[in-house]
Amino acid sequence: MEARKGAEVVKYEDGVNIGDGTSPTWTVTIEDPAQAIIKKLDGARYVGHVETPFIKSEEELVIKGTTLISRARVTWATPEIA
């Protein structure tokens, strides 16, 4: 898994082991010295679904003040993923 800022990878985890019934949570801090973007987006929420041939998941992004909280819950994965 990786988090990006534009094309730059700012956080990367290799070999992530997601246990049955668990969801990884990453917290990303928004840099906005004037606070203008933060004030406009505070409380915003996005929920969506990701589906590939190997995995299906539910995604949620929530903005709380200066923090972007990203959650993913894997709902299905092919047995070939190890």
C-alpha positions in Angstrom: 0.0 0.0 0.0 1.2 3.5 -0.6 0.2 7.1 0.0 1.1 9.7 -2.6 1.4 13.5 -2.8 1.1 14.1 -6.5 3.6 11.6 -8.1 5.7 11.5 -4.9 5.2 8.4 -2.6 5.1 9.8 0.9 4.4 6.6 2.8 4.7 3.0 1.7 4.1 -0.4 3.4 5.2 -3.6 1.8 3.8 -7.0 2.7 0.8 -5.7 4.5 -1.1 -8.4 6.4 -4.7 -7.5 6.8 -6.4 -10.0 9.1 -10.0 -11.3 8.6 -12.5 -8.7 9.8 -9.9 -5.9 10.2 -9.3 -2.7 8.2 -6.1 -0.7 7.9 -6.3 3.0 8.9 -3.9 5.6 7.6 -3.9 9.2 8.9 -2.6 11.9 6.5 -2.0 15.5 7.6 -3.1 18.3 5.2 -0.6 21.2 4.9 -2.6 24.4 4.5 -0.9 27.4 6.3 -3.8 29.7 5.5 -6.4 27.1 6.7 -8.7 28.1 3.8 -8.9 24.7 2.2 -9.3 23.0 5.7 -12.2 25.3 6.6 -14.0 24.5 3.3 -13.5 20.7 3.5 -13.9 20.1 7.2 -16.5 17.3 7.7 -16.3 16.2 4.0 -16.8 12.4 3.6 -16.4 10.1 0.6 -17.5 6.5 0.5 -16.9 4.2 -2.5 -16.2 0.7 -3.7 -13.1 -0.6 -5.4 -13.3 -3.7 -7.5 -10.4 -5.4 -9.4 -10.0 -9.0 -10.6 -8.2 -9.8 -7.3 -9.9 -7.8 -4.6 -13.1 -6.0 -3.7 -13.2 -3.4 -1.0 -15.1 -0.5 0.6 -13.2 2.8 0.9 -14.0 5.8 3.1 -12.3 9.2 3.3 -13.2 11.6 6.0 -11.7 15.1 6.6 -11.6 16.2 10.2 -9.9 19.6 10.7 -6.3 19.1 9.4 -6.5 15.3 9.2 -7.6 13.1 6.3 -8.6 9.7 7.6 -8.6 6.9 5.0 -10.2 3.5 5.8 -10.4 0.4 3.6 -12.3 -2.8 4.3 -11.6 -5.7 2.1 -14.8 -7.6 1.4 -13.4 -10.2 -1.0 -10.0 -11.3 -2.2 -9.0 -14.1 -4.5 -7.2 -17.1 -2.8 -4.2 -16.6 -5.0 -3.2 -13.5 -3.1 -0.7 -14.5 -0.4 
